[in-house]
Amino acid sequence: MTGPQGEETPWWQQMRRPTPTPQPYAPPQYPQYPQYPPQYTPPQYTPQYAPQPPSQPRHSTRWLLIGGGVLVGAIAAAVVALALLRFGGFGGQVLDVSKAEQGVKQVITDPVTGYGIAGVTGVKCNNGQNPTAKKGESFTCEVTVAGKKHQVRAVFIDDNGTYEVDRPR
């Protein structure tokens, strides 16, 4: 916008407008009606989302949570007990009999770290039962050497399943 002499007027002068004069506040006028007995009372205000009392008593979920916790605890205890039984936590470590048979054969036939006996054809330990590793306990193995059956005794030297093998008899 340009002024009277061709100059451009600043924006704050362009924005000036006459301010309207304020009117005094006058409360609204309502018609007056005569009061008749009984006098009318307006309804009470209730919020739209006011809490309503439940129609039935609500049961607490506390007992459900307690029952669930007990159930989870019982399952966890059962898993731990089964794991200890499986891996020998209660009665000591259980030695796999097939691995024990391989170990006994290795000790008997190895010429460097064992007895160096040749011609071993079969090894059967502890009648096929897995022995429990406990220090001082032992198990026996039947060894076939050159067609003859011999007995070999293996003694546990600790509770971890380490054992010593003596010569075939």
Secondary structure, DSSP 8 states (H G I E B T S, - for coil): -B-TTS-B--HHHHT---------------------SS---------TT-----SS----SHHHHHHHHHHHHHHHHHHHHHHHHHTTTTT-EE--HHHHHHHHHHHHH-TTTS-----EEEEEEGGG---EE-TT-EEEEEEEETTEEEEEEEEESSTTS-EEE----
